[in-house]
């Protein structure tokens, strides 16, 4: 038998339809894998359409269309700088939403765990360092931290005291860096699906260094309330 809360009243249907139509706007905006990737890239900092297109492997026109769909759902914001349009996440709530979406997907989709583990993890890889462990060891000056993302992402925001060594330069500059052999080196990059840090750690370990990677990346570090800093533009 229906209870009092189950009885309809005039206007209820229209109200519910309107509410769920608005909620569905988010689902519609996120129904493309490339839009999720674009949001993940924007979690690193503000980017131009052209840069996002290059990083996501898309044409500029297609990238712009995806970004406009995300903007209509109020997930990203844009500003003009001369002839360029720069995009950023609307606010930290979008970054938190992405993190929760990943957690839910890993809890529900076994295929995701298999895809991530099969690509990012290799036999012999050490356990990642947690954020809490890294923060504590940084305070005791027990580790050297490497940011292996592109230099412009490091400039936008990075873990304090981290050294910027983009992955593509790491091998060539290894001798110049003067990294210690008696302290652990922790590499980090964009997030849990970023390939830069695992590759950096394997290279360092092949060269005889003690190295591990951070469990996720800079956005998750910042969302956890841990300190970040930026490098002012010259």
C-alpha positions in Angstrom: 0.0 0.0 0.0 1.3 3.4 -0.9 2.2 5.7 2.0 1.5 9.4 2.2 4.8 10.2 0.6 3.9 8.2 -2.5 0.8 10.1 -3.4 1.3 12.5 -6.3 0.2 16.1 -6.2 -0.4 18.4 -9.1 2.9 19.7 -10.4 5.0 16.9 -8.9 5.8 15.3 -12.2 6.9 18.5 -13.8 9.1 19.3 -10.8 10.8 16.0 -10.9 11.3 16.1 -14.7 12.9 19.5 -14.4 15.2 18.4 -11.6 16.4 15.3 -13.3 16.8 17.0 -16.6 19.3 19.4 -15.0 21.1 16.5 -13.3 21.3 14.7 -16.7 23.2 17.6 -18.1 26.2 16.4 -16.3 25.8 12.9 -17.6 25.4 14.1 -21.1 28.5 16.3 -20.8 30.6 13.4 -19.7 29.4 10.8 -22.2 32.6 11.1 -24.2 35.9 9.5 -23.1 37.7 12.5 -24.6 35.8 15.0 -22.5 36.9 13.1 -19.4 40.5 13.2 -20.6 40.2 16.9 -21.2 39.0 17.4 -17.7 41.9 15.4 -16.4 44.3 17.6 -18.3 42.7 20.7 -17.0 43.1 19.5 -13.4 46.8 20.3 -14.0 46.1 23.9 -14.7 44.7 26.3 -17.3 45.4 25.3 -21.0 44.7 26.7 -24.4 42.5 24.9 -26.9 45.5 24.2 -29.1 47.5 22.7 -26.2 44.6 20.5 -25.1 44.1 19.3 -28.7 47.7 18.3 -29.0 47.8 16.5 -25.6 44.5 14.7 -26.2 45.3 13.7 -29.8 42.4 15.6 -31.3 41.9 18.3 -33.9 41.4 21.9 -32.6 37.8 22.1 -33.9 36.8 18.8 -32.3 38.5 19.9 -29.0 36.7 23.2 -29.0 33.4 21.4 -29.5 34.1 19.1 -26.5 35.1 22.1 -24.4 32.0 24.0 -25.3 29.9 21.0 -24.2 31.7 20.9 -20.9 31.3 24.7 -20.5 27.5 24.4 -21.1 27.4 22.0 -18.1 29.4 24.5 -16.1 32.2 22.1 -15.6 34.8 24.3 -17.2 35.3 28.1 -17.6 37.1 30.0 -20.3 38.8 33.3 -20.8 40.3 35.1 -23.8 44.0 36.0 -23.9 44.6 37.8 -27.1 43.4 35.6 -29.9 43.6 32.4 -27.8 40.9 30.9 -25.6 42.2 29.4 -22.3 40.1 26.9 -20.4 40.3 25.8 -16.7 38.2 23.6 -14.4 35.2 25.6 -13.0 36.4 25.0 -9.5 37.8 22.4 -7.1 34.4 20.7 -6.9 34.9 19.4 -10.5 38.3 17.9 -9.5 36.7 16.2 -6.5 33.9 14.9 -8.7 36.5 13.4 -11.1 38.3 11.7 -8.2 35.0 10.3 -6.8 34.1 9.1 -10.3 37.4 7.2 -10.6 36.9 5.6 -7.2 33.4 4.5 -8.1 34.5 3.1 -11.4 37.3 1.1 -9.8 34.8 -0.3 -7.3 32.3 -1.3 -9.9 34.3 -2.0 -13.1 36.8 -4.9 -13.0 37.8 -4.1 -16.5 39.2 -0.8 -15.4 41.5 -2.3 -12.8 42.7 -4.8 -15.3 43.4 -2.1 -17.9 45.2 0.2 -15.4 47.2 -2.6 -13.8 48.2 -4.2 -17.0 49.6 -1.0 -18.5 51.0 1.0 -15.6 52.3 -1.9 -13.5 55.2 -4.2 -14.3 56.7 -7.1 -12.5 59.1 -5.9 -9.9 57.6 -2.4 -9.5 57.8 -1.3 -5.9 54.7 -0.3 -4.0 53.7 3.4 -4.6 54.2 5.9 -1.8 51.1 7.3 -0.2 50.5 11.0 0.2 50.7 10.8 4.0 54.0 8.9 3.9 55.5 11.3 1.4 54.5 14.4 3.4 56.0 12.9 6.6 59.2 11.9 4.9 59.5 15.3 3.2 59.2 17.0 6.6 62.1 14.8 7.8 64.1 15.5 4.6 64.4 11.8 3.9 63.4 11.9 0.2 64.1 13.7 -3.1 60.9 14.5 -5.0 60.9 14.7 -8.8 58.0 16.3 -10.8 58.2 14.5 -14.2 55.3 16.4 -15.8 55.9 18.9 -18.6 57.6 22.1 -17.4 54.5 24.3 -17.9 52.5 22.1 -15.5 55.2 22.3 -12.9 55.2 26.1 -13.2 51.4 26.2 -12.7 51.5 24.2 -9.5 53.8 21.6 -7.9 54.7 20.1 -4.6 57.1 22.4 -2.6 60.7 21.4 -2.9 60.0 19.1 -5.9 62.5 19.4 -8.7 61.2 19.7 -12.3 62.6 17.0 -14.5 60.2 16.3 -17.4 60.3 12.6 -18.3 61.6 13.2 -21.8 64.7 14.9 -20.3 65.3 12.6 -17.4 67.7 10.1 -19.0 69.8 12.8 -20.8 70.1 14.9 -17.7 70.5 12.2 -15.1 74.3 12.7 -14.6 73.8 16.5 -14.3 71.1 16.2 -11.7 73.4 14.8 -9.0 70.7 12.7 -7.4 71.7 11.0 -4.2 72.2 7.2 -4.0 71.5 7.0 -0.2 68.0 8.6 -0.2 64.9 7.5 -1.9 63.6 9.4 -4.9 59.9 9.8 -5.3 58.5 10.7 -8.7 55.0 12.0 -9.4 53.0 13.2 -12.4 49.5 14.0 -13.3 47.4 11.4 -11.5 46.6 7.7 -11.2 46.5 7.1 -15.0 49.7 9.1 -15.8 52.5 7.0 -17.3 55.3 9.4 -16.7 56.1 8.5 -13.0 56.1 4.7 -13.5 58.5 5.1 -16.4 60.7 7.5 -14.5 60.9 5.1 -11.6 61.9 2.2 -13.8 64.6 4.3 -15.4 66.0 5.4 -12.1 65.9 1.9 -10.6 67.7 0.5 -13.7 70.5 3.1 -13.0 70.8 1.9 -9.4 68.8 4.6 -7.6 66.2 3.9 -4.8 63.0 5.1 -6.4 59.2 4.9 -6.1 56.3 6.8 -7.4 53.5 8.7 -5.6 50.3 6.8 -5.5 48.4 9.3 -7.6 49.4 12.9 -8.7 49.4 16.6 -8.1 45.6 17.2 -8.3 44.9 14.6 -5.6 47.8 16.0 -3.4 46.2 19.4 -3.6 42.7 18.2 -3.0 43.9 16.4 0.2 44.8 19.8 1.6 48.6 19.3 1.2 50.7 22.3 0.2 51.4 23.3 -3.4 53.3 26.2 -4.9 53.7 27.8 -8.2 56.6 29.2 -10.2 56.0 32.8 -11.2 56.2 33.5 -14.9 59.5 35.2 -15.9 
